[in-house]
Amino acid sequence: MSQEIAILAGGCFWCMVKPFDQWDGVEAVVSGYTGGHVPNPTYEEVCTGTTGHTEAVQITFDPDVISYEKILDVYWTVMDPTDAGGQFVDRGSSYRPEIFYTSDEQKAIAEASKAALDQSGRFDKPIVVPITAASAFYPAEDYHQDFYKKNPDHYQRYSVGSGRVDFLNQHN
């Protein structure tokens, strides 16, 4: 069995786990922080916006079962790719969307996927998600992991109250 890593940011990482967790071939989805300059940041530090990190998920998957292309297809349906300033009610750089590639192949696939989405006409604004080389990924605190399973009521209230659910229903 082979393994590959995808690192994706799409706003609050609580809402980025469940959509990937349900696919065959996805072995693990870890909430964490990446893209910044502070080693081993805490949630509180990342929320200040001074670490350079964004909330993200690290997806370990078997590319023989689910492709990176499919991972990106899912990604584009669970966030707003036209909003670089955060996602929904969560604003600022710690909630920015971003694709962090781990190989030249992933970079090429991500660029092609982004271009196809931009040309699809699905959104009336340009796709603004940066595609960046992956750097260190730091798992978030335990209470953030699998939040949708541990706190289903809170998760549901947040995903609806944030505006995410309405937006996704409108654009998918």
C-alpha positions, 0 to 999 in steps of 0.5 A: 500500500502506498501513501501520499500526503495532501495539505489543504487549508479552507478556513476552520479546520473543524469543517475540513475534516469530515468531507475527506474522512468519509472517502475510501483510501483516506487513511487519516485527516489531521487538523493542524497549522502550516505555512508560517514561521513559528515552530510548534504554534498553539491555537491561541498563537495562530489566532493572533495572526502573527505566526504566519500559519493557517489552519489546515488539514493533513490528509494521508491517502492511498493514491491507488484508491483515491487520487490527488485529483479527487482530493482536490475535487472534494476540496473545491466543494467544501470552501469558498475559493474566491475569498482569500481573506478567510472563510465565511465568518472566520476572517484573517490570515489564519483562516486563509485558503491555500493548497500546500503541495508536497511534490512537483506532480501535486503542484502541476495537478493543483494548478490544472485543477485550479485553472479548470475550476476558474474556467468552469464558470461555477463562480462569478469571481476569480479563484484566488487560492494560492498553491504553495510548497508545503512546509512544516505541518504542526498537528493541532491540540487534541481537542481540535482533532475529529471535532465533528465526531467528538462534538457533533451538535457544536460542529453542526451549529458552527457549520450552519452559523458560519455561513458555510453550509448555505454557501456550499448549498448555493455553489455545489 
